Amino acid sequence: MNILMLHPHDIYSNSEPWTVRVTYLATEFVKRGHNVRLIYHLIDPRQSLEDATARQEYPFTTIPAYRHQFALVAKMRSVTEFARWADVIHFQKCFPHVSIPALWAGYRLGKPVHYDWDDWEFGIYNYNPMNRHVGTMINAFEKTLPRMVDSISVASDELRRMAIELGVPESRLFDGHVGADWKRSIRATTASAFAKSITSTARSCSISGSFTVRNIWNSSSPRPKACWRAGRSRPF
């Protein structure tokens, strides 16, 4: 299976260590025989895309991009082109420079979109509010996205409760709790468990001509109760 993943931050930067969640999960997908390409966003706008592209330190392909919000239309086009290769589009965090291109690509190509909700971003923002408009945008995206994707994983029980309150059916909601790696201090230790069910479930869905995003995160059942047809994601 081909999985296109998007993250709003720089997976190679020590200043943004929380990106370890997406890299551990991507690595587990690869271990199970899946193909992963991860689009990440450079922390240093002066770094050239050519140099960044040459840096490949993971067992999956990493694709650098700039964070400029003003380039959103171009980013939507480029992500759509990258997504033509993918069976599923997976993005982490609610920030518009990943969420909007991911949703647009899923809509244009009819491919399922998965949202990994790992932090309550509006709550974090309120610890040190910078700009009222920024806060309003974060809050709006965080409340809207869960209802616009095919499936959603949550990193805590509180986020699960919030998602349910926003109207997300429990059938599309899955736990993706984070843990600790004593060797590296921070790690999504359950990444292996999340990815464990993909091999069997995705293969069975592929044989029947369908695919389910929910089994990326659902490690509790060996087979899906239902599969969504590839190319028939939810309307946005």
C-alpha positions in Angstrom: 0.0 0.0 0.0 1.2 3.5 -0.8 0.8 6.1 2.1 1.4 9.8 1.6 2.0 11.5 5.0 2.1 15.2 5.7 3.5 17.0 8.7 3.6 20.8 9.2 7.1 20.8 10.9 10.7 19.8 10.2 11.5 16.1 11.0 15.2 16.8 10.7 15.2 19.7 13.2 16.1 19.2 16.9 14.0 22.3 17.6 10.8 20.3 16.7 11.3 17.0 18.4 7.5 16.2 18.4 7.9 15.1 14.8 9.2 11.8 16.2 5.6 10.6 16.3 5.1 10.7 12.5 8.6 9.3 11.8 8.1 6.4 14.1 4.7 5.6 12.6 6.1 5.9 9.1 8.9 3.6 10.0 6.5 1.0 11.3 4.5 1.1 8.0 7.7 0.5 6.1 8.6 -2.5 8.3 5.3 -4.1 7.2 6.1 -3.7 3.6 4.2 -0.5 2.8 5.6 2.4 0.7 5.7 5.7 2.5 6.5 9.2 1.3 6.5 12.0 4.0 6.1 15.6 3.1 7.6 17.8 5.9 8.1 21.6 6.2 11.5 23.2 6.7 12.1 25.3 9.8 14.7 27.4 7.9 13.2 29.2 4.9 16.8 29.9 3.7 17.5 26.2 3.1 17.2 25.1 -0.5 14.8 22.4 -1.5 17.5 20.8 -3.5 19.8 20.4 -0.5 16.9 19.3 1.7 15.8 16.7 -0.8 19.2 15.2 -0.9 19.0 14.5 2.8 17.4 11.1 3.2 18.0 9.5 6.6 14.9 7.4 7.1 13.7 4.1 5.5 11.0 6.1 3.7 11.2 9.0 1.2 11.2 12.4 2.7 10.0 15.4 0.7 10.8 18.9 1.9 8.5 21.9 1.5 8.3 25.5 2.6 5.8 26.7 5.2 4.7 29.9 3.4 0.9 30.2 3.9 0.8 32.5 0.9 1.9 29.6 -1.3 -1.1 27.6 -0.2 -2.7 27.3 -3.7 0.6 26.0 -5.2 1.0 23.6 -2.2 -2.5 22.3 -2.9 -1.5 21.6 -6.5 1.8 19.9 -5.6 0.3 17.7 -2.8 -2.4 16.6 -5.3 0.3 15.5 -7.7 2.1 13.6 -5.0 -1.1 12.0 -3.8 -1.8 10.5 -7.2 0.7 7.8 -6.2 -1.0 7.1 -2.8 -3.7 4.9 -1.7 -4.3 7.0 1.4 -3.5 10.5 2.6 -2.4 10.9 6.2 -1.8 14.2 7.9 -0.9 15.2 11.4 -2.0 18.4 13.2 -4.7 20.9 12.1 -2.4 23.6 10.6 -3.7 24.8 7.3 -0.5 24.3 5.3 -1.0 20.5 5.7 -4.7 20.1 6.4 -6.0 22.1 3.4 -3.7 20.5 0.8 -4.5 17.0 2.2 -8.3 17.5 2.1 -8.1 19.1 -1.3 -6.1 16.2 -2.7 -8.5 13.7 -1.2 -11.4 15.5 -2.7 -9.9 15.9 -6.1 -8.6 12.4 -6.4 -11.4 10.6 -4.4 -8.9 9.1 -1.9 -9.4 8.5 1.8 -7.9 11.0 4.2 -6.8 10.3 7.8 -6.2 12.9 10.4 -3.9 12.2 13.3 -5.0 14.6 16.1 -2.0 14.4 18.5 -2.4 17.7 20.4 -5.0 20.2 21.5 -3.4 23.0 19.5 -5.9 25.7 20.6 -5.2 24.8 24.3 -1.4 25.0 23.7 -1.9 28.4 21.9 -3.7 29.8 24.9 -0.7 29.3 27.1 0.9 32.1 25.3 -1.5 33.9 22.9 0.3 35.8 20.2 -2.5 37.0 17.9 -6.3 36.8 18.3 -6.7 36.0 14.6 -4.2 33.2 14.8 -6.0 31.7 17.8 -9.4 32.0 16.0 -8.0 30.2 13.0 -6.5 27.4 15.0 -9.7 26.9 17.0 -11.9 26.9 13.8 -9.7 24.3 12.0 -9.4 22.1 15.1 -13.2 22.0 15.5 -13.9 21.5 11.8 -11.4 19.0 10.6 -12.6 16.0 12.5 -15.9 16.1 10.6 -14.2 16.4 7.2 -11.9 13.3 7.2 -12.6 9.6 6.6 -11.0 8.6 9.9 -9.2 10.2 12.8 -6.8 9.0 15.5 -6.5 10.7 18.9 -3.5 10.8 21.2 -5.5 11.0 24.5 -8.8 10.2 26.1 -9.6 14.0 26.3 -9.1 14.4 22.5 -11.4 11.4 22.0 -14.0 13.1 24.2 -13.7 16.3 22.2 -14.0 14.5 18.9 -17.2 12.7 20.0 -18.6 16.0 21.1 -17.8 17.4 17.7 -20.0 14.7 16.2 -17.3 12.2 15.0 -18.8 8.7 14.9 -17.0 6.2 17.1 -16.7 3.9 14.1 -14.3 6.5 12.6 -12.4 7.3 15.7 -9.3 5.4 17.0 -6.8 5.7 19.8 -3.2 6.5 19.1 -1.8 7.2 22.5 1.8 8.4 22.8 4.4 6.9 25.1 8.1 7.1 26.0 11.2 5.6 24.6 13.7 5.3 27.4 16.6 5.3 24.9 15.5 8.4 23.0 13.3 10.2 25.6 10.3 10.7 23.3 8.6 8.2 21.1 5.3 7.1 19.9 5.7 3.7 21.4 2.4 2.4 20.1 3.4 3.1 16.5 4.1 -0.6 16.1 0.7 -1.5 17.4 -1.0 1.1 15.2 0.7 -0.3 12.1 0.4 -3.9 13.0 -3.0 -4.5 11.5 -2.3 -2.8 8.2 -0.7 -5.7 6.4 -3.6 -8.2 6.7 -6.5 -5.7 6.6 -5.2 -3.6 3.7 -4.3 -6.7 1.7 -7.8 -8.2 2.2 -9.4 -4.9 1.2 -7.1 -4.7 -1.8 -8.2 -8.1 -3.0 -11.8 -7.1 -2.8 -11.1 -3.8 -4.6 -11.5 -1.6 -1.5 -9.5 0.0 1.2 -10.1 1.2 4.8 -8.2 4.0 6.5 -9.5 3.0 9.9 -7.3 -0.1 10.0 -4.2 2.0 10.0 -5.0 2.9 13.6 -7.2 0.0 14.7 -5.0 -2.7 16.1 -7.7 -4.3 18.1 -9.4 -6.2 15.3 -7.7 -8.4 12.7 -10.2 -7.6 10.0 -12.3 -4.6 9.2 -16.1 -4.7 9.7 -16.4 -2.7 6.5 -14.2 -1.3 3.8 -14.6 2.0 2.1 -14.2 1.9 -1.7 -11.0 3.4 -2.9 -11.8 6.7 -4.6 -14.9 7.3 -2.6 -13.9 9.3 0.4 -16.3 11.5 2.3 -17.5 14.7 0.7 -15.9 17.9 2.1 
